């Protein structure tokens, strides 16, 4: 959102704790911990583990969070 100039800051809209990057959303955003655990099997995920996830699971997670569709 920040890179698209749709926000004034790169701070995560959900957690307000870190830069809102795909890895932050998928791996460590505290606001998405429950959904991450339910859909991906871990509360917090290492980037190396995230890279091994099937694309289908990542897309289902991102769709369930609505994080990528709020443009």
Helices and strands as residue ranges (DSSP letters): H 22-23, I 24-28, G 30-32, H 33-40, H 47-50, H 55-65
